[in-house]
Amino acid sequence: MSKYWNKIVAHGTFLVCCFAANCLATETLFPIDFPESRAAVGETVELDDDVYSTDLNAFIEFAPARFFSIYASGAFRFLSYSYEYTTEGYIHNYCNLHVNGFNETYVGAKILVWHGLGINANWRFPPGEGSQKNRFHRLNVEPFYAWQATQHFVIGTSVRYNMFLEDLNYKPGDEIGLRGTLAWKFLWSDAQKSGWKFTEQFLYQKRIVDSENRNLLKPYRKMKDTYKSFKFDYEIARYFGICSKSLGIGLNYQIQKGNLFGFETGHLVGLKLLLE
């Protein structure tokens, strides 16, 4: 029993150290899966609304039991760069370079209620100097269902609700969403804990209430910023068995689209080191 608790304390200490040292990522689309102890670190390059950025991302999940886990995720943004050139009657050049800091941080928990049915909840903290977006605390609650279709194939789906905290009399509108994932291990050896893994994820999200500026009189508070957006994320990884664990190297690509005060679209490419 003492060895078991020492293991829990060791993993917990590692989790707290990662969170305290870095508050390690921009919102990663966590796979809808059963609670499991795992970790990942990676580098991403992102194009979002004509801004190029690069982040160091990290994620850790610890499952003291098969039905429950806690996790943390975060990122450090090294820089973001934007450049604009127009010739509409005049020549105009614009270049903006930022050396940034910590990006968004998440802590959360996942619990299975019955078979593959469970609840995932996390708290997102406002970013540091690494991002000028998503500047509010957010609570995310997601009932989910993970189906073990075969030994090496898992399909998951969830519905989500995002609630934001008011700050300086600004209250963002709440959001609802739908997520789906599939994870497939192929050419996999259970004995050697090695092989390939393909993961696909989808998120559709919609703001259902206008945000409010409560510094103004009530008739003028609405900010008319309701929107809808989606993300697709694809990842392929090669795993190798090391010390009864699976160590993987993965490549992922994400596309996102939405319209908030206009039209935005983005692309993300990342290289990951994974441990399961």
Secondary structure, 3 states (H helix, E strand, C coil): CHHHHHHHHHHHHHHHHHHHHHCCCCCCCCCCCCCCCEEEEEEEEEEECCEEEEEEEEEEEEEEECCEEEEEEEEEEEEEEEEEEECCCCCEEEEEEEECCEEEEEEEEEEEEECCEEEEEEEEECCCCCCCCCCCCEEEEEEEEEEEEECCEEEEEEEEEEEECCECCEECCCEEEEEEEEEEEEEEECCCCEEEEEEEEEEEEEECCCCEECCCCHHHCECCCCCEEEEEEEEEEEEEEECCEEEEEEEEEEEEEECCCCCEEEEEEEEEEEEC
